[in-house]
Amino acid sequence: MSNSMARMPTLFGDEVQPPVAALKARDIQDPAGMWHAARARHGIDDRMWFGLYQAEARAPRWHTCSHRHSDGLGALSLLLRECGFVAGHPPEGRPHAIPHWSELWRSWRTRPALRPLAMRWQAHDPSLASCQAHEPVSVLLSSEHTQLIEDAAACAGVSTTLWLQWTADRALRASLADADSVSGWLFPVNLRGSVQAPDRHANQCSALTLRLGPESTARSVRQLVNEGFGRHEHWHTWLMLNLGRWVGQRGVNMLYRWSQAPSGSFAGCYTNLGEWNVPGLAGVACTAPSNPAYPVSVGTVLCNGRRTLACRLHPVIGGNAQRAIEYLKHWREATLRVSGDDLYGLPPEPAIEA
């Protein structure tokens, strides 16, 4: 039995390897995965992409698997094991205590009004919503550049993952959307160790929604994340993702049909799969599924002391490999800007290729 989706209309070639075979042998009921199955019924690509850099290869070898069966951390762990690498189990997140239902209800009822989204894309064609996005574009950074990203984040007073989220938004304004846009990003929260799941590889990630404007700073991203945790937004999202336990796949299909956002409503999804030690690999890249409502999918992984940046753009915003390359160039440069036009001096990185 194959995990792969039926081929949808596409503007791009798709020669990617088959999905991770190890996922096929898992006979589990993954409630969070039901939402991705519902998306697939509407022709929305639900594949996560993982690129493995071997030795001195300039480009990674890409693998895909459906989000119906696992989240990024779980699927990457399975993929590495299947390819013969020793990488251990998916990393757990920081402990999160599940609030009492009354506290969740109170925080839901008293949540503040959210800042209205105002995405102004340089290109937007909703008629391309049924098309699949291109193969991801990625760059494997040097160990020197990787360390300077850590230094830049420390100078800005934020963690590296918050720094990368903020700079990903800066790159979006420089290459894909108007600078004055109010963007909405899905920011992942790893709940491993805090929730029960069918197995350690199943979907166990929730998310916060960050709304960023042209005046947003790296520290304001940190504040938004802290406020989201304070409102238990990640737990509200987790409960929604698990509605399939009670309503089943048919109920989730109906809820998804009612809740679909128009194309281009949000900026996209930011993925950070953390730090891995994988002897025998030069690096690992990743992106989440790209869909019409969240058309920009960006990801980062730290492996063996070297970080990757990766991007996949949906066709509704004119997404193609060349535009993704331009986006990555802006993102790579933005990671070294501490303030204003200050830029760390580095020898040029390798060219980014499709």
DRENBA-611452 format. One record per atom (N, C-alpha, C): residue in three letters; x, z, y. Coordinates in steps of 0.05 Angstrom, whole numbers, plus 5000, padded with zeros to 4 digits. Example, Ala and Ser with C-alpha at 12.3 -4.5 7.8 and 13.67 -1.06 7.14 Angstrom:
ALA526451564886ALA524651564910ALA526451564934SER525751424955SER527351434979SER525851575001
END
This chain:
MET501750004976MET500050005000MET501850005025SER501149845044SER502849815068SER501649975091ASN503450095108ASN502650225132ASN502250035155SER503249785152SER503349615176SER500649525184MET500249485211MET497749405222MET497349105217ALA494849015217ALA494248735217ALA495448615242ARG496648375240ARG497948245263ARG495848185284MET496448275308MET494748225331MET495947995348PRO494447875366PRO495647675384PRO498047795398THR500147645400THR502547745413THR503947535429LEU505247625450LEU506847435466LEU509747425457PHE510447595438PHE513247615430PHE513547605400GLY515947525391GLY516547525363GLY516847815353ASP516347865328ASP516548135317ASP517848115290GLU520448145289GLU521948125264GLU522948395254VAL521548605263VAL522448875256VAL522248925226GLN523849115217GLN523749185189GLN521049325182PRO520349325156PRO517849455148PRO517849755155PRO515449875155PRO515250165162PRO516850335142VAL517350585151VAL518850765135VAL517450805108ALA518850745086ALA517550755060ALA516951035051ALA518551235060ALA518051505051ALA515351615060LEU514251495081LEU511651595091LEU509451505072LYS509851295057LYS507751195039LYS507051395017ALA509051545009ALA508751724986ALA507251984993ARG506852035019ARG505652285028ARG502652245029ASP501252405012ASP498352395011ASP497252645025ILE497052625052ILE496252845068ILE493952765087GLN492452965096GLN490452925116GLN491653025143ASP492152845161ASP493452915187ASP491352875209PRO490053095218PRO487853065237PRO488852935263ALA491253005273ALA492152875298ALA492652585294GLY493352505270GLY493752215264GLY491252055265MET488952185263MET486352045263MET485951895289TRP487052005311TRP486751875337TRP488251615338HIS490551605325HIS492051355324HIS490751155305ALA489451255284ALA487851075268ALA485550955283ALA484351115301ALA482151015318ALA483150805337ARG485550845348ARG486650645366ARG487150385351ALA488150405327ALA488650165311ALA486149995307ARG483850135304ARG481349985301ARG480649825325HIS481649895348HIS481249745373HIS483549555379GLY485249505359GLY487449315363GLY489749425379ILE489949685381ILE492149805397ILE494449885378ASP496749785384ASP499049835367ASP499750135366ASP499950245342ASP500550525339ASP503250575326ARG505050385329ARG507750415316ARG509750555334MET511150745322MET513450865335MET515850695326TRP517850675344TRP520250515338TRP522750695338PHE524450655318PHE526950805316PHE529250605311GLY531250625328GLY533550455326GLY536050605318LEU537450515297LEU539850645287LEU542250475294TYR544050595310TYR546550465317TYR548650515296GLN549550305282GLN551550335262GLN554350265273ALA556350435268ALA559050375276ALA559250285305GLU560350045310GLU560649945337GLU558649735344ALA556349735330ALA554349525335ALA553349545364ARG552949315377ARG552049315405ARG549049365407ALA547549315386ALA544749355386ALA543949505360PRO541749665361PRO541049815338PRO539349645318ARG539149745294ARG537249625275ARG534649785276TRP532549635283TRP529949775288TRP528249815263HIS526950045262HIS525050105241HIS522450195255THR520150165242THR517650265254THR516150425233CYS514450595243CYS512350715225CYS510050795243SER507750815230SER505250875244SER505251165253HIS504151215277HIS503851485286HIS501651635271ARG500051485255ARG497951615239ARG499151815218HIS501651765210HIS502751915188HIS504752135197SER505752125221SER507752315230SER508052295260ASP509452485271ASP510352465299ASP513252365299GLY514352335323GLY517052225325GLY519152395311LEU519052655314LEU521052825301LEU520852815271GLY518352825260GLY518052815231GLY518852545220ALA518052325233ALA518752065223ALA521752005224LEU523052095245LEU525952055247LEU527352205225SER526552445219SER527752595197SER527452455170LEU525052345165LEU524552195141LEU526151945139LEU526351805162LEU527851555163LEU530751595157LEU531951795169LEU534751855165LEU535251925136ARG533452085124ARG533752155096ARG533551915078GLU531651735084GLU531251495068GLU533651315070CYS535051305093CYS537351135097CYS539951255086GLY539751495075GLY542051625063GLY543651805081PHE542651875105PHE544052045123PHE543152335120VAL544952515125VAL544252805123VAL543752905152ALA541352975157ALA540653055185ALA538953305186GLY537953405163GLY536453645163GLY533553605171HIS532053825174HIS529253815180HIS528653765209PRO526253685217PRO525653645245PRO525953905260PRO527153905284PRO527554145299PRO524954275308GLU524854535307GLU522554685317GLU522654715347GLY520254735359GLY520154785388GLY520455085394ARG520455155420ARG520455435427ARG517855555419PRO517855815411PRO515355935401PRO513155935422HIS510755855413HIS508355865430HIS506256025416ALA505256235429ALA503156395418ALA500456265424ILE498756225403ILE496156105407ILE494356305422PRO493356235445PRO491656425460PRO488956465446HIS487656685452HIS484956735442HIS483056525454TRP480956465439TRP479156245448TRP477956315475SER477456565481SER476256635507SER478256575530GLU480856615525GLU482756555545GLU482956255550LEU482856105528LEU482855805530LEU480455705546TRP478055825540TRP475655745554TRP475855815584ARG476956045590ARG477156125618ARG479155945633SER481355875620SER483255705634SER482155425637TRP480455335618TRP479255065621TRP477255065644ARG475655265646ARG473555275667ARG474755315695THR477055445696THR478155505723THR480455315730ARG480855105714ARG483054925720ARG482754795748PRO484854765763PRO484754655790PRO484154355789ALA483254255811ALA482753965813ALA485453825812LEU485653615796LEU488153465792LEU488553265814ARG490953215820ARG491653005840ARG490752735830PRO489252585845PRO488252315836PRO490652125830LEU490351985808LEU492351785801LEU492051535818ALA494251415825ALA494051165841ALA496450985833MET496250865809MET498350685800MET497950415813ARG500150325825ARG500150065838ARG502349895826TRP501549745805TRP503549595789TRP504249335804GLN506749255801GLN507649005813GLN506248765799ALA505548805774ALA504048605759ALA502048745741HIS499548645740HIS497548775723HIS495448565714ASP495248525688ASP493348335677ASP491948455653PRO489548585658PRO488048715637PRO487248535614SER487248275618SER486448085596SER488448085573LEU490848205578LEU492948205557LEU492848465541ALA490748615543ALA490548885530ALA490848865500SER489948645488SER490048625458SER492748525448CYS494648465466CYS497248365458CYS499148595452GLN500948555434GLN502948755427GLN505348725446ALA506648955450ALA509048965467ALA511448845452HIS513548795467HIS516048685456HIS517548905440GLU519548815425GLU521348995412GLU522749165433PRO523249425428PRO524449585449PRO527249485457VAL528049565481VAL530749515491VAL532049785494SER534549815486SER535850075488SER538750045496VAL539950265504VAL542750275511VAL543850535500LEU546150515487LEU547650755477LEU549750825498LEU549451055510LEU551251135532LEU553851255520SER555951245535SER558451365527SER558251665528SER560051795514SER560152095514SER560652195543GLU562252045559GLU562752125586GLU560252115603HIS558751895601HIS556251865616HIS554252075606THR554152125580THR552352335570THR552952605582GLN555452675585GLN556152935596GLN555452945626LEU555852725640LEU555252715669LEU552252745674ILE550552655655ILE547652695657ILE547152995656GLU548453135637GLU548153425635GLU549053555662ASP551253465673ASP552253575698ASP550253525721ALA549153285722ALA547353215744ALA544753385742ALA543753435717ALA541453605713ALA542053885723ALA544353985716ALA545154255724ALA545354275754CYS546454075767CYS546654075796CYS543854075809ALA541953935796ALA539253925807ALA537654175800GLY538754355783GLY537454605776GLY535154585756VAL535354375738VAL533254335718VAL534554275691SER532954285670SER533954215644SER534453915642THR535953835622THR536453555619THR533953395613THR532153495597THR529653345591THR527953305616LEU527853505633LEU526353475658LEU527653275677TRP530353285677TRP531853095694TRP531352805685LEU531352765659LEU530852495648LEU528052405653GLN526052595652GLN523352515659GLN523152435688TRP524352585706TRP524152525734TRP525552265740THR527952215729THR529351965734THR527951725722ALA526451775699ALA524851555688ALA522651475707ASP521551665721ASP519551605742ASP520751465766ARG523151545774ARG524551405796ARG525051115789ALA525851065764ALA526450795755ALA523850625755LEU521650745748LEU519050605748LEU518450505776ARG518950675797ARG518250595824ARG520150385835ALA522550365823ALA524450165832ALA524149895818SER522649885796SER522649635781SER519949535772LEU517949715769LEU515349635757LEU512949685774ALA513049885792ALA510749975808ALA511650015836ASP509650025854ASP510250085882ASP511250365885ALA513050405904ALA514350665907ALA512350885914ASP510050815927ASP508151025935ASP506051085914SER506350995890SER504451045868SER504451345862VAL502151435852VAL501851705840VAL501651655810SER503651715796SER503851645767SER503051875749GLY502051805726GLY501352005705GLY503051955680TRP504552165672TRP506252145649TRP505352345628LEU505552265602LEU505152455580LEU507852575574PHE508052835576PHE510552985572PHE510253145546PRO511853095525PRO511353205499PRO512053505497VAL510553645479VAL511053925473VAL511153955443ASN513454035433ASN513854065404ASN512754335395LEU510654335378LEU509354575369LEU510154665341ARG512254535330ARG513254615304ARG514054915305GLY513155065285GLY513755345284GLY511555515297SER509655385310SER507455525323SER504755445312VAL504555225298VAL501955135287VAL502255075257GLN499955075243GLN499954995215GLN499554695214ALA500854565194ALA500654275191ALA500854215161PRO499953975153PRO500053905124PRO502753925112ASP504853845127ASP507653875119ASP509353865144ARG511953905140ARG513753925164ARG514053665178HIS513253435166HIS513553175179HIS511053085193ALA508853215190ALA506253135201ALA506353165232ASN504353045245ASN504053065274ASN503753365282GLN505653455298GLN505653735308GLN506553745337CYS506053535352CYS506753525380CYS504253505397SER504253655418SER502153635438SER503353505463ALA502053535486ALA503153415511ALA501853545535LEU503353515557LEU502453575584LEU502253315599THR500453305619THR500253075636THR501453145663LEU503552995670LEU504953045696LEU504152825716ARG503352905740ARG502552715761ARG504752735782LEU506152515785LEU508452505804LEU508052305826GLY508852375850GLY508652205873GLY511352135883PRO511451975905PRO514051895916PRO515752125926GLU514352345933GLU515852575944GLU516652775922SER515852725898SER516552915876SER519552935872THR520453175867THR523253225861THR523553325832ALA525953345823ALA526453435796ALA525353725793ARG525653885813ARG524654165812ARG521654175813SER520353985826SER517453985826SER516453905798VAL517953735783VAL517153675756VAL517253935739ARG519354095743ARG519554345729ARG517154525736GLN516354535761GLN514054695769GLN511454595756LEU511054325755LEU508754215742LEU508654295712VAL510954275699VAL511054355671VAL510354645667ASN511454825684ASN510855105682ASN507855165687GLU506755015707GLU503955055712GLU502154965689GLY502954735676GLY501454645653GLY501554835631PHE503854965626PHE503955165605PHE502255405613GLY502355485638GLY500755705647GLY497755665644ARG496855415646ARG494055345642ARG493355295613HIS495355325595HIS494955265567HIS494154975562GLU495054795579GLU494254515576GLU495054405549HIS497454485539HIS498354385514HIS496554475491TRP495354715494TRP493554805473TRP490854665475HIS489954615499HIS487454455501HIS487854185488THR490154055493THR490753795481THR490853815451TRP492154025441TRP492454055412TRP489654095398LEU487954245411LEU485254275400LEU483754015399MET484053855420MET482753585420MET483853415398LEU486553415395LEU487753255374LEU486853335346ASN485953575343ASN485153675316ASN482153675312LEU480653545330LEU477753535326LEU476953395300GLY478753225290GLY478153085265GLY477653275242ARG478653525243ARG478153715222ARG475153765218TRP473753735240TRP470853805240TRP469053555242VAL469953345255VAL468253115259VAL469052885241GLY471352895229GLY472252685211GLY473152435226GLN474052235211GLN475051985223GLN472851845239ARG470351835228ARG468251695242ARG467651825269GLY467752095270GLY467252225295GLY469552175315VAL472052175306VAL474252115323VAL474151835334ASN473251645316ASN472951365325ASN470951355349MET468751505346MET466751495367MET467851625393LEU469151855390LEU470251995414LEU472351815428TYR473951685412TYR476051515425TYR474751285440ARG472651165428ARG471250945442ARG470151035468TRP469151285470TRP467951385495TRP470151455515SER472551525506SER474551645524SER476751455531GLN476651205523GLN478751015530GLN479150985560ALA481550995569ALA482150965598ALA482650665603PRO482050565627PRO482550285634PRO485550235633SER486249985629SER489049905627SER490549965653GLY492950065650GLY494650125673GLY493850375688SER492150545677SER491250785691SER493550985695PHE495251005675PHE497351195675PHE500051045675ALA502251185680ALA504851065679ALA505651015650GLY505851235634GLY506651185607GLY507351445592CYS508851415571CYS509551635553CYS512551675553TYR513451925558TYR516251995557TYR516752145530THR518752065515THR519452185490THR522352275490ASN522752525482ASN525452635479ASN525552765452LEU527052645433LEU527152745406LEU529452945402GLY530553045424GLY532453265421GLY535253175412GLU536653375400GLU539453335392GLU539653335362TRP541153135352TRP541653095323TRP544553065318ASN545453165295ASN548153125285ASN547952965259VAL548652715260VAL548352535237VAL550952395232PRO552652505215PRO555152375208PRO554752085198GLY556351905208GLY556051625199GLY554551445218LEU553151565238LEU551651405258LEU553051425285ALA552851215300ALA553851215328ALA551751315347GLY549151275340GLY547051355358GLY544251295347VAL542251415359VAL539451375351VAL537751325376ALA536051125375ALA534251065397ALA531351085388CYS529451125406CYS526651155398CYS524851075422THR522450985415THR520250965434THR517651035420ALA515751145435ALA513051185425ALA511550925426PRO509050915414PRO507450675418PRO506950615447SER506750365454SER506050275481SER503250175480ASN501550265498ASN498750175498ASN497750105526PRO495549975529PRO494749875555PRO494350095576ALA493350325568ALA492850535588ALA495550675596TYR497450695577TYR500050815582TYR502150595577PRO502550405594PRO504050165587PRO507050195586VAL508150415597VAL511050455596VAL511750665576SER513250585556SER514150775535SER517150805537VAL518151045544VAL520951085546VAL521751315528GLY524251305517GLY525151505499GLY528051555501THR528851795493THR531651875493THR532252055469VAL534652025458VAL535552185436VAL538552245441LEU539352495435LEU542152565436LEU543152585407CYS545052425399CYS546052425372CYS549052415372ASN550352605359ASN553252615357ASN554552595385GLY553352725404GLY554552745431GLY554152505449ARG552552305440ARG551952075456ARG548952035459ARG548051985483ARG545251955488ARG544451665490THR542051605480THR540851335484THR538551355503LEU538051135517LEU535651095533LEU534350845522ALA531750845519ALA530250615508ALA527650575522CYS526750335522CYS524250265537CYS522750045523ARG520150065523ARG518349855513ARG515949835533LEU515349595542LEU513349555563LEU511049395551HIS508649465558HIS506249325549HIS505849075566PRO504748855554PRO504248615569PRO502348635592VAL500648845593VAL498648865615VAL500048895642ILE502548995642ILE504049025667ILE506348815668GLY505948595654GLY508048395654GLY510448475637GLY509948645618GLY512148745602GLY513448535584ASN516048515585ASN517648345567ASN520448465566ALA522148355549ALA524748475544ALA526448465570GLN526248255586GLN527848235610GLN527148445630ARG524448495633ARG523648705652ARG524448975642ALA524449015616ALA525249275604ALA528249315609ILE529849105607ILE532749125613ILE533149215642GLU531649085661GLU531949165689GLU531049455693TYR528949545679TYR528149825681TYR530350005671LEU531549945648LEU533650115637LEU536050135656LYS536749915669LYS538949925688LYS538350125710HIS535850115721HIS535150305742HIS535150595731TRP534150625707TRP534050895695TRP536951005691ARG538650835679ARG541350915674ARG542751005700GLU542350845721GLU543650915746GLU542451175758ALA539751195756ALA538451435768ALA539351695755THR540151685729THR540951935716THR543452055728LEU544951895743LEU547451995755LEU547152055784ARG544852025796ARG544452075824ARG543452365827VAL545052535840VAL544352805844VAL542452835868SER543152705890SER541552715914SER542252475931GLY540252365945GLY540752145962GLY542151915947ASP544351825958ASP545851605946ASP548351695932ASP548651955927ASP550952055913ASP550951955885LEU553051835876LEU553151725849LEU555851805836TYR555651915812TYR558151985798TYR559751725792GLY562351735795GLY564051505789GLY564451485759LEU563951255748LEU564251205719LEU565150915716PRO566650855695PRO567150575688PRO564450445680PRO564150185683PRO561650055677PRO560850095648GLU558250145643GLU557250165616GLU556949875604PRO556749855578PRO556249595566PRO553649465576ALA553649205577ALA551149065585ALA548949135566ILE546549145578ILE544049195562ILE543048925553GLU542648895527GLU541748645516GLU539148675502ALA537548455502ALA534948465487ALA535448455458
END
